[in-house]
Amino acid sequence: MSAIHLQYLLLLVSFLHHASSNSVPIFNAIYSFGASYEDTGNVAILSQASNQLKLPYGETFFRRPTGRASDGRLVIDRIATYVGLPFIPPSLAHGQDFRKGANFAVSGATALNLAFFQQNNIANQNVQNTSLSVQLEWFENQKPSICNTTCMQFFAKSLFMLGKFGDNDYFYMSLGGKTINFVNSTIPLVVKTIRSAAKRLLRQGVMHLVVTGIRPNGCVPVYLTLFASTNRSDYDSLGCLKVYNKIGIYHNALLCSAVKQLRLEFPHAKISFSEYYEPIIDFVRNPNKYGFTSGTQLRACCGGGGPYNVNLTAGCGQTGVPACPNPSTSISWDGLHLTDAAYNIIADGWWKGPYANPPILAL
């Protein structure tokens, strides 16, 4: 082992010990933006009718629903623990101190503004005015109560996380009957929007930023149910819909290139590209390797039946819709979102690698 490798290993061990001790946080705070994979309760504040406010959501870790779209914790919860901070509260919660972080993510949020969907006749009850730019406005309005005149210095020592924006944009387009060609044509615009948001944050003194790619939607149980095909050639060897996975591959490739451009524009900042696509694909391909039950990797744990345990009229959280007895053996919680166990593996991969480049620990 070379001296450089040994020095890096010792530094890594030091940081791991520091994080686990929870004595002094590695970062001042965490500020997170995103949708349901990141939302720690904003959707529940905005809509008391949300299924995420009902059991069995939250049953595994919190023993109660918290507004998170899972049976337990999300990646953001694990990362907060790793860096020595408390769970990050939803930004719309009253009476909270946001100096250690705030989560602006809202389930169902899009990268593109509501106006885009309205102008393209895609607007429906799912599309809310909680897009990426709206979340950034919430953050900027909250700045005076967080750091006042010292924001540049404070944010330089905080961790900022841009969640997997884009998934909902493409989902709403598909639900609205738009063609795959139309969806593909919007991907550069979605990525440009995310890149612009990242630049907006970096110009405000952010020095540690995580930018997140989207998942393989062709392997998501709700997609497999809604967009089922009678043509076997539309599916890959894993049973996933090829065309929706190609959207993810294209989006992530463009976003990865955008991150490289941001690193050139802001050479003093440390910017990580984190993945949902690769870990989820590997979960589906090798479920036993991660403790998931083989044969159920494309089925929801909590659902109302059907080939993928997804019933569009009886979703998780509704009366009489059961959850599987052991969610830790499932990848998908409710057909769209992941289980506590799956999020845990992904969070570990973001923290130490290989699902983030560079890993958050290296920031």
Secondary structure, 3 states (H helix, E strand, C coil): CCHHHHHHHHHHHHHHHHHHHCCCCCCCCEEEECCCCCCCCHHHHHCCCCHHHCCCCCCCCCCCCCCCCCCCCCHHHHHHHHHCCCCCCECCCCCCCHHHEEECCCCCCCCCCHHHHHHCCCCCCCCCCCCHHHHHHHHHHHHHHHCHHHHHHHHHCCEEEECCCCHHHHHHHHHCCCCHHHHHHHHHHHHHHHHHHHHHHHCCCCCEEEEECCCCHHHCHHHHHHCCCCCHHHECCCCCEHHHHHHHHHHHHHHHHHHHHHHHHCCCCEEEEECCHHHHHHHHHCHHHHCCCCCCCCCECECCCCCCCCCCCCCCCCCCCCECCCHHHCCECCCCCECHHHHHHHHHHHHHCCCEECCHHHC
